[in-house]
Structure formats: C-alpha cells, structure tokens
Amino acid sequence: MTRGFLQELVNILLDYISKSSQRSSKVLDFHHPHQLREGMEGFSLDLPDQPETLEQILVDCRDTLKYGVRTGHPRFFNQLSSGLDVIGVAGEWLTSTANTNMFTYEVSPVFILMEDFLLRKMQSIVGWSDDEGDGIFCPGGTISNLYSILVARFYFYPEVKSRGMGVLPQLALFTSEHSHYSVKKSAAVLGMGSENVVVVKCDERGKMIPAELESAIVAAEEKGLVPFYVNVTAGTTVYGAFDPLNAIADICQRHTLWMHVDAAWGGGLLMSERHRMKLQGIERAWSVTWNPHKMMGVPLQCSAILVKKRGLLQGCNELGAEYLFQTDKPYDVSYDTGDKSIQCGRHVDVFKLWLMWKAKGSEGFGSQVNKCLENAEYLYDQLQRRTDFELVFKNKPEHSNVCFWYIPPSLRDLPPGHDRDIRLHKVAPRIKGRMMEKGTVLIGYQPFGAKVNFFRCVFSNPATQQEDIDFLLDEITRMGDD
Ligand code: ABU
C-alpha cells in the first residue's frame, strides 16, 4: 500500500514537473483567498476528525499543486528564486526521506560533512585563504544577514552575549538606500533599533556612493553614535546593482568597521568566469551572505552565511546544551556544528546543492548564470527598441534585473511630470491584476523612491528562452492597452 501510494504521488509530481515546463500550461490558476478558504470542487482546507482515504489524500496533493503557482514555469519572472531543477528536486526528496537534523554529526554524519565541504568551496570561491573561513547554512538571506550583524556585534563586544544590551554604546550600522530591508529588520530584532541603521545614498544606478558612506560615518560619530558595521550589497533586490566593494572596503578598513557583503542575489555570479569581476573586492569582506536558492536555481531554501574569522560563530552562539552536545562522545565533536546556529533543530539544506554541484560541475552553474544574464540583455535590447516601454535606468543590466514601465497609448503624448506620474503609477498594478487572472505569465512591480510603480523582470530560471521574453512584452501590451 505504501509503495502504491508513493508511486501514485510520484506520478502526480512527474506530471506537475512536466506541465511546468510546457508553455501551454498556465503559470497560475488564481483564486482569491476567500475562494480558497471556502473550498474548491473537492478541495477543502478543513481538517477532519476522521481519517481520509489514501485516494482522497492523493486528490489533496494534486489540488494543492493545482491552486499553487508554477515557479518553475519558464514564464515566471516574479521572484529572485525560480526554476525547477530536477536534480535539486531529487535532492529535496532524499532529504525529506532521510528526515534528520543538522545539529550533530551523531544524527547527520554525511550531511554535516557535506555542509563543511560546501562551505569551504564557497569560501574559496569568495577568495578567502584555506586557513580562514567559517559559516553555516540557515533559513534565507534575511537570517544570513541577521547572523552577520550578530557576529559583528559579538566580535566588537563579546560581553553582550552574557551581560546583554547594557554593555553596549549606541551602535550605528550603515547600508545603502537600495539594500534589502533585512538590515533594518535585523537591527530591530537584535535590539539595536532600526533608526540606528544609517541609510546611505546611491547613484542613479542604485550603487552606494562611497563618499556618502564616509560622510555618514563621520556624522554618526559626531552625534555620539558608535559605527561598527557596514552592509554592502552585491546585487540589489530591485535594480540588481553592485556596490563598489573595494572602495567601501577601504573605508571599512580606515574606520575599523565590520564589512558584510550581502550577495544573496549576486553571489551566484561568482560561478561565472564572465561575470565574477562584478564582485571584485568581496574577498575583503568579513562576512558574506550567499543564497544558492536564487541565482544558482537550487530549490528553496538554501542560504549560507560565511564568516571570515574562524570560531566567531561558535563563540557567539554556543550554549553547550549537555543533552545534545556532550563533549565525551566517541568521535571528534568539533563536527557537532549545531551550536554555531541560533536554531536548535536545523533542516538539511545542503544535500540538494551538493547533488546539483555534482551533476553540473562549477562550470554548469557558470553557464546557467551566463544564460540568465544573456536573457536580461535581450530584454534590455528589446525595451530600447520599443516605443511603448521605458527603461527605469538607461545602463545595460549588471545582473539579471531589468526595470521598466509600460506606457499605454493614453499616456504616450503626455509630458513628463506629476499628472503623468499619477496615472503611470496605476498602470503596473492594473496589468498585474489582469496577469494574475489570466495566468499566462507573472512579473513583479514596485515603486522606488520618487519613481512610480514599474515592472522588475528577473531571470534565474535557465529554462526561460527569448520567445518567453517576447511573449512577456506582447502580453503586457495586450493587457495594458486602454
Ligand atoms: N529575499 C529577497 C527576495 C525578493 C524576491 O524574490 O523578489
């Protein structure tokens, strides 16, 4: 019975995987929350008192996929994480089957060693020497960034771990106006206050301006704050911009500040010989966030925090719970790495990455990244040619982000200014609403600073082809014409 049930489930999953790559399939079959809550033909979210049959369980599985979003579809452009890598999926299946926990070598011998190998590999790709580098896989870029601040604070003020916030001066952190909101969120979570995160100005392209950083550091000191941490972004969320790492590293060095590089999105470019120079200077970082579940196409979730100085993660987080981290176990307990983490139970995120690396090799990841960036250039070229679209910034994309407005016929003759902006602001959400109803393609939008709502297209799915990009632009035109 178990075998038959699982074989049926595998059939459902294989059918889903196959349909997700077919362009004739919808990206999504959108229903409003109240519709899903109320239940759809044969699919109810209610939990029964009596067990359902296995046949019904299979129907539940099929329907769960039916009403979800096909993030592996070649026309899903909504998120930085997308794609459906079959080896990665196999890795995730194996991980669930093994159902173990990453806290000790005792229960995860192979996965713990795989994590060690992967972290060392990633550290060497970042450019750190063999005798430096530490890290851990954790749940997503936000938590990786939180780790960087936690460890930085412990490095400068180790007594905070036992004595608490009272031992700290009023600390200041620095990050660019285009950086991810997780820096402010982490400062709030860690009790430093989101207002003590100083937001540094960027240039038109979304890169932090080093001179602005230096002035902000001096201004914070004059106000009595104590600067200690700078977050530098390699691949911003919306524009895909790379901050000038070396110039910022010089400033951090001059002021003895912790330099963290948030390469959650941009880290994947390190795998490409063609694009890795965009992260020149990353080797000078004291810590790095890198999400293989974004540009490397690893199934969610798979995110690492890398820390240059060995032992800091352990020193910062270890509590040595005696029921778990006994020191008299019959093996080298330095492999019980779980106490580096702020979690206790920790999911195995490494196996699918390890398996994909085996299947593609480093070069395969590099080609995948190159393909996604070629797609971005293709979209950029198309947008430049067309009069019904406008680019948000003129320069060629550095990453795979392309930001643009669709200009409907009614706005084409309006002069730039407030009235046009008010009307343009409503265009992207209106098209997005129609897109979700139709389900043929999905792309995100947002305002940014003074710029009204615009589309952000991102490529991280190597299955996307130029025909999908042509389709996207034509579909926006069909949905946006007033
Ligand atoms: N952690 C940033 C993810 C944002 C996005 O996928 O659009």
Residues whose N, C-alpha, C, O or C-beta is under 5 A from the ligand:
A	BS01	ABU	N78 Q79 L80 S81 G141
